[in-house]
Amino acid sequence: MTAAEGSAASRSGARGSGARGSGLRIAACAKWVDLRPGVDALTGRVSTDERRFGFSAADAAALEVALRLGSEWGAEVDVVVAAPASAEGAIRSLAAAGASRAIRVDLPSGASSKQVAASLAAATADADVVVCGDYSLDVGSGSVPASIAHRRGAAQALGLISVTPESPGVVRVVRRLDGGRREHLRVRTPAVLSVEGSVATLRRAPLRSLRAGHAPTVEVIDPVGLAVASVRLDRTEPVRPRARALPGPNGSAAFDRVVELTGALVARTPPRRVDAADDADAAADAIIEQLAAWGYLDPS
């Protein structure tokens, strides 16, 4: 064993209370989003402000879950963030909570979920467990964790409210279902987990880690290129039914045209009352007779 390997093993052993130096790697994924976007009450247009950007409670919980798994298994923990260059200071503060490596995927804040998932899947290719927030605050589709699992061919357990590590590479989780039900699962690596924000509260970073020179250096990688669709959507409008062309009313005088539009003088069948409460056959015959008179049934 080289000196570098021995040092890495001792650091892993100092962190983990369970297995020592399991050789596993855990990645916590996050996304740089506006935490309090503004919405125009009249038009519904969403506006963002760089001063309000940060990491959601679900993303912070994902990092805390990853750190707990890393501590239990003696595994290295990476934090991988989809964000522009302006987020590097916040990424260093996030990684100072205990991550061994910080990676920034160079994506704008408005990147699509498909682009984010493809880039995060490529950036976490060497991770045995990937932990994500259940959904982001900007789009909220919750599709990114499932897409990462699909692209990596890994097991997935989404919408978790509890994550408990067992032996290295095995976690016991509780998943929220509709109707107040719960699903208990045992998941093995490789796996992608998504957690709700209430699962864990991110620990405070030590002051030493927050000082300049002690926080992990942020590695920057390019996003995965995706084919750009040839269709361009300029604007959207609510769906309105096509107007029907109706003939105008007849009559030379305004009164005659109003009478025709309202149908006030059109001959109608006057309403009639049929007392057949005690005779179901008579009531059915009366209904059939009237439907035939209106043309809904063939009298023959």
Buried (B, 14 or more C-beta within 10 A) or exposed (E): EEEEEEEBBEBBEEBBEBBBBBBBBBBBBBBBBBEEBEEEEEEEEEEBEEEEBBBBBBBBBBBBBBBBBBBBBBBBBBBBBBBBEEBBEBBBBBBBBBBBBBBBBBBEBEBEBEBBBBBBBBBBEEBBBBBBBBBBBBBEEBBBBBBBBBBBEBBBBBBBBBBEBBEBBBBEBBBBEEEEEEEEEEBBBBBBBBBBBEBBEBEEBEEEBBEEEEBBEBEEEEBBEEEEEEEEEEEEEEEEEEEEEEEEEEEEEEEEBEBBEEEEEEEEEEEEEEEEEEEEEEBEEBEEEBEEEEEEEEEE
